[in-house]
Amino acid sequence: MTAGTTGDDGTTGADRITGTDGTTGADRITGTDGTTGADGTTEADGSTGPRDTGAGGDWAVTVPTGYRLGPWEVVSPLASGNWGSVYAARRKVPDEGSDAGSGGEPAGTPPAEVALKFVATTALGPGRSRQWRELARREAEFSRNADHDRLIRVLDTLVVADEERPELDGVVVLVMERAAESLQDRLDAAPGSGPLAGAARTITQICEGLVHLHAEGWVHGDLKPANVLIMPDGSVRLADFGLVSRLDGTHGYAPPLGSPDYLPPERWRDGLGERGVPVRPTADIWALGVTAHQILTGGSFPFAGATAGARTAVAQEYASGRAPLRLHPGLDDAWRDFVTRCLAPDHASRSSVTADQLLALAATLPDTGAPHRRTRPGWFAVSTVAAAVLAAGTAGGWWWSSGREGGDPSRAGPTARITVYNIEAPCRKQTERLRACSMGLALDPYKKYQAGNVSERRIWHGDVLQAHCVVYDGDRVADETGVGTTRWYRVRVAEEPSGYAWFPAVRTRQEPTSLPRCGESARPTGSST
């Protein structure tokens, strides 16, 4: 099985990437819906041993063993994230006359074994597909321009041209150095077992990567254990530069996306402008603190909670001064000071902490932290309960609404629970509430679903809504595949002044039969049928 590699401009092979405005590097992308970029949370790891890839073993991009792409042959699956899949590959000299590898070759002598990161662009709508394709290209360009021993090298970028496999045709592929595993793999292998072996060395090398990035004027923007790769010799590489931002003065801009557990508290308050949200090196410092805490405790987060939402609620309480910082009691005092510096509550207090300073400090600390001590009785239980209480008290103000609302006891009549369904497969696998995967509700089902007729409330795949009645003659809307409907459900939405909004039937697989038709009193004022 062989695929050609064709660039968007009609050229073939491993074409080098330049932005449409003539610039290169990690420039931000604006989507057709006005949102910026893409989430950048794809696990960019060339680790060995496939991870759990979701229900039924589904992968974001499925590639058969033996598949040929340019000079590379797929050997085995390695890992899969929400938006891409990584496969082991080896260099194979193409047969004479083969269309594989037509065009340029990577500069220099490439290694015999690599990791191929297939970005799931073809499963998305046209606008979002363009975003991901451009994001993948710019990630590759950044990697070539930011060469350093602590950054994973992206050797090449290819675009699959294979009409016989439409599910792969047009997919962007990054050819990367092959890693042995990711830091997340190590944490998953020994949860809660205390400091990882060589903890200080790992943290020190992460700092070295950040020092280089910041000195060159970049912010990583998505530092987390899944994006820290361990090479066969045990050295560390930072990876996944999909959300990297170029500093322009004191800050750069990035899409309003990322991994909640590793985003600094101020990220939730910063305004979203045309270029995205402001990003500063202090965001990487915060993420370093969270990651270091996990390395030193066998995976424990510095903020208690059973979910990312609960943990982020606790972090917000800490950042606002309403709760103290409660790090794991088993931390060595010197490492506790290191993590505390990283987790200063706001950008202003964190701005005096630089990657250079943290590198110098980490180099002096014990290599494996202190021997793991048993958690004080009740610490986790009490903290988890507190996290749940805080999450319940603050979620409506700053955190994404869960969408899992109970019924309104003041409203009489039957209700039906409707589960939201997203037609786009990558979004169904997404565990984080990414703006790029959100969907909307209408204020009036009889008006065009456009600006001015959209609820501020966003919904995601798997959310459960309480429907009270249905109309069958609303404005017709269609999903990404063209399937349309004029049926709308009136659903409870506490955020709206009226207490409700309208949900199109095309966004669910359910067809509740117990709901009555909405009477005239339930229809928005001014609607006409």
N, C-alpha and C positions, 0 to 999 in steps of 0.2 A: 504494500500500500504506500503510495507516494503522493505527496502534495507539492505543488509549486508554491513559491512565496512571492506574492505580488503586492507592491505598495499601492496606496490610494491614488497616486498620481500616474499609475500605469507602469511604473518601473518595477523591476523584479529584484528579488534578493534582499539582502540586508541593508536597505537604504537608511542613511543617516537622517535624523529627524530635526527639522527646523519648524518653529511655531508659525502659524499662519500670518502673524504680524512681523515675521522676520526674526523674532527672538528665539532663543533656545532655553532649555531648562524647564523647571517646574512651574510654568506659568499657570495661573488659575483658569478654569474653564467655566463658562456660564451656560447653563442648560436652557432649553427652549421654554421651560416653565418658570424661568427666573431664578431657580436655585443654582448654586454654584458647585462645580466639581462633582466628585463622587466620593464614596465614603472612605476609600483607602484602607478598609479593614481586612481585605483579602490577606490570608496568611501567606506571606511571601517566603515560604521556607522550602529549602531543598533537603529536608530531613529524611532520614530513612525510617521505614516502618509507617504504613498508612495510619492516620488518625481516624477516629470515628467521624464519618462524613455526613451524619444526619440519618434521619429515618430511612430505613431500607437500603442504607449504604449509598444513597444518591450522591453524585459528584456534580459540582457546578459545571464542569466540562468533562465529558467522558471520551477518552482517547484509547483506542485499542493498542495492545502490545504489538510491537513491530511496525507501527505507523511511522512513515518517513516524512520528515519535514526538513527541506534543505539537506544539509549534510548529516542531520541527526536522525537517529532511530529510537523510538520510545521503547524503553526496557520494562519499566514497572511503575505503578502509581506510588507516590510518596505522601501527599497530603492534599486536603481540599478545604478551602474556606468558603465563605458565602458567595464570592464573586469570581473565584478562579480555582484552578486545580494545578498541582505541581506533579510532574512526572520525571523519573530518572531517564536519562537518554545517553547514548554513546555516539561518538562520531563514526560515521560509516561513509566510506568513499563511494560516491554515486556511480552506478554503472554508466558506461558510455551511452549517451543518448537519452539519459533520464532527465526529466524536467525538474528533479529535485535539486536544490541548491543553485538554480540559475540566478545570475546576478553576482553581487559582491560577496566576499567572504569576510568574516570578522578579522580585524586587524591583528597581526601577530599570529602566533601559533596557538590555537585554541586547545583546551584540555581534551583528553579522550572521553571524559565523562562530565556531564553537566546536568543541571536541573532545568526543565522547561516549564515555565509558568504560563498556562493558557488562561487568558482573561475572558470571562464569559460575556462577550459583547453581543453575540448573535441572538441570545435569548431575551434581549431587552427590546424596548421600543426603539424606533430609529433615532430619536433625539438623545436618549440615554446611551444608546450604543455608541454614538459619536463621541459622547463625553468619555466613556470608558476607553475607547480606542485612543483618543488623544492623551488621556491620563497615562495609559500604559507606555505610549511613545515618550512622553516627557519624563516618566520615571527612568526609562532607559537612557535618555539624554543626560539627565542629572547624574546618573551613576557613572557615565563616561567622563563627565567633567569634574567629578568629586572623588577622584581616585585616592584611596587611603587603605592602609592595612586593616582598619576597623570598620570598613564599609564593604558590604557584599558587592561583588562586581557583576554588573549586567553586561555580558559580552556582546550581545546582539539583540535586535528586535526584528521579528518576522511577522508577516500576515499570511495566514493560510489561504491558499487559492485551490479549492477542491470542490468542484461542482457535484461530484459524486457523493459527497458527504455534506449536505447543506447545513447540518448542525455544527460543522467545523468551518465551513467556508466563511472567510472574513474574520475569524478569530485572531486576535493579537497574541503573539507568543514572545515572552522574554526569555532569552537564553542566559542562564545565570550560573555562577559558581555552584558547585555541589557541596552542600553542608552535610555534616553527620547527623545533626538533630537540631531542634530549637530549644531555647531555654524553657519554653512552655512544656516541651516533651519531658524535660528533666523534672520539672515541678510536678507534672502529672504522674510520673513514675514513683515518686516518693512523697505523697501529700502529707503535710504536717509532721515531717520527720526531723525538723530542725534545719540548721543551715546546710545548704548544699555544699558538697565537697568543692574546695577552691572558691568559696563565695567571694572572698576579697579580690582574688584575681579576676573573676568574672565582672564584678562591679567596677574595678579599676579599668578594665578594657572597654566597658560601656562608656565610662567617663572619657577615655581617650577618643572614642568615636565622636562624642558630643563636643569635645574641645575642638576637634578638627572642623566639624560642621559649623559651629558657632563662629570660629575664627574666619571661615570662608564666607560668612554672611548668610547661613541657612538655619532654619529650624526644622527638625525632623517632623514633629507634629503628630506622630502616631507611635511613640516609643512604648513598647510593652513586651512581655516575655515571648510572645509569638513572633515578634519581629526582631528578636535577638537570636542569631544563629550560631551554633557551635560547629567549628570546622573539625576535620579529622584529627588535626594536631592539638585540639583542645582550645584553640584561640577563638575569640569572639568577633562576630561581624554584625553590624546593624544592617537591617534590611527593610524592604517595603517603603519606598519613597513616594508613594502615591499622594501623600498629603504634605510633602516637603514644601516649605515656603521660603522665598527669597526675601531677606530683610531689606527694607527701604527706609533707612534711618533707624529708628528704634524698634520697628515692628514690620511684619509682613502681613499677608492676608491668606486665608485658607477657607475652604468650604466649611459650613457650619456642621461638621460631621466628625466622627471619631469614636473612640472606645470610652464610654462613660467613666469606667473605673480609673482611667489614666488622664482624664481632662482636669485641669485646674479649676477651682471654684469660680474664678472670674469669667471663665469661658461661658458660663450659663447666663451671665449678666451683660456681656459685651454685645453691643448692637450689631445687627447684620446689615452691611452696606452693599453697594453694587459689586465690590471686589471680594466680598466675603466677610469673615470675622477677623479682627486683629489677632495676630499670633506673635508671641515674643519668645526669646530663649528661655524665659522663666517657665513656660509651659513644659518644655523638655525637662527642666529641673524638677518640677512637680512629678512628672511621670517617672523620672529616675528614682525619686523617693519611694513611690509605690512599688516599683519593680525591685528596688533594693530590699525593701521590707519583705517581699515575697521570697527573694533569694535567701534571706537570713532566717526565715521562719518555715521554710518548706511550703510556701505558697499562700500563707495567710495575708489577707489584705489589711492595710493599716486602719481601715474603717470597717466596723462590724456590720453585718447584714447578710441575709441569705440571697439577695439579688443585687444586681448592679444599681437598680433604682434605690433600694434601701441604703446601700453603702454610700451612694452619692448624696442622699439626704443627710446622712451623718456628717459627711465632709462639708456640706453647706452649713450645717449647724456649727461646726467647728470654725469655719471661715468667718462666720458672722459674729463670733465671740460668745455664742450661747452654749457651747459645749467645749470641754478641754480635749486635747489630743491624747488619745489613749492607744499607745502602741502596744504591740505584743509584749507581755511581761517577760518572755524569755530572751529578749534582746540584750546583748552586751551593751554596757553603758556607752562605750565609745561609738559603737554603731548606732545606738539610739540617738546620739547627738548628730551623727551624719544624716540619718533619716529625718530628724526634726528640722534640720536646716533646709532640706529639700522641700519639706511640707510647710514652710512658712505660709500663713493663711491667705495672703494676697500677693498680687504682682509687686506692689511697692516694697513690701518687706522681703520678698524673695529676690528682688532685683540686685541686692548686694551679694547674693550667693551665685558664684559663677562655676561653670564646669571646670575651669582651671583649678579653683580652690578645692573643689570636691575631689578632683583627681589627686591633688597633693595630699589631701586628708586620707583618702582611701588607701593610698600607697603605704601609709604608716600603720594601718589597723590590722588586727589579727586575721590570718588567712581564712579561717573557717568560722569566725565569730566565736561566741562563747558556747560551751557545751549546752545542748538544749535542756532547758528546765521545764518541768511540768507547768502547765497553765494553772494559775491560781484558781481554786474552786469557784465556780460561779461566774468567772470573768466572761467567758464566751456567751453563756446563757443570758446574763444580765445585759451585756452589750447588744446581743441580738434582739432582745425584747425592746431595748431602747431604740435600736435602729428601726424596728417596725413602727414604733410609736411616732418617731420623727418623720419617717416616710409618709405615714398617714396624715401628719399635720402639715407637711410642706409640699406634698406632691402637686397639689392644685396650683401652687404659685409658680414653680420653676421647672418641675420635672414633667416629662411627657405624660399626658393622661393615659391611664392604663386601658381605658375603653371597656373595662369590665364593671359596669355599673349595676347596682341593684335596682329593683323596681321602685317607683315612687308611690308610697302608700297613700298619698293624697289623691292619686288618680284612680278612678274606678274603671272597670271594664277589663277585658282580657288583654294579655300581653304575650309576646313571643320573643324568645331569645334567638337572635340572628348572629351567626358567626361570619366575620368579614373574610373574604377570599380574594387573594391577589393573583391575577392570571399569570404574572411574571414569576417563573420558577425561582430565580435567584433571591427574590424578595421573600418567597415562602420559606426559604432556608435561613433567612437572616434572623438572628436572635436579638440584635440590638435595634432600637427604634430609630432607624435612619430616615432623615427627611426625604431622601431620594426614593424610599420605598413607601412613603405615606400616601394616603388617598384622602379625598375630601368629602364633605357633606354639603348639600345645598340648603339655602334658606327658603327657597320657593321652588317646588317641583314643576311649576308651570312656566318658569322662565329659563332662558338659556343658562347653562352652567358655565359661567364666566365671571370675571372680576366684578365684584359688587353683589354676587349671588352665591358667595362661598362662606361657609362657617369658618371661624378661626380654629375650631376643633379639627384635628387631624386624626385619622384612623389608620391602623396597620393590620396586616394579615393576622388572623387569629383573635382579634378583638371581638368581644361579644357585646352586642347592642340590644337594648330593650325596645322592641317595636310595639306601637299601640294601635295602628291602623294602616291602611294601604290605599293608594290611588292607582288607577290603571290607565289614566289618560294624561299623564304628565308629559313634560318635554322629553323627547327621545334622546338617550345617551347611549354610547357604545364603548365597549372596552377596547384594549389594544389589538384584539384580533378582529374587530368589526362587529361582534355580537352586540345587538342593541336591545333596549327595552324602554317602555313608557311607564313601567311599574315602579313606584317609589313607596318606601316605608317611612312612616313618621316615627322617629326614634327620640328617645330621651337624651338630651344634651344639657347638662347642668350649666355649661359655660355660656350658653345663649340666653339673652334676656327673656325670650319667650319660653325657654325651658326645653326646646326641641329643635331638631333639624330634619333633613330628609335624606334618606339613604337609597341609592338606586339598586334595584334588584339584580342588576348585572354584576354586582360586587359580592354576591354570595352564592353558594351552591344550594342553599336551602329554599324551600317554597312553603312557608307556613300557611296552613289552611284555616287556622282558627281566628285570624284577624278580620275584623269588620272593615268595610269601606270607610274611609274618613268622611265624616259629615262636613257640611259647609262651615260649621264653627271651627273645625280643625284646620281649615285651609288658611294660608297666609292672607292677610288683608290685601286687597287689590288684585288677587289672582283671578284669572278668568279661564274658563274651560272651553 
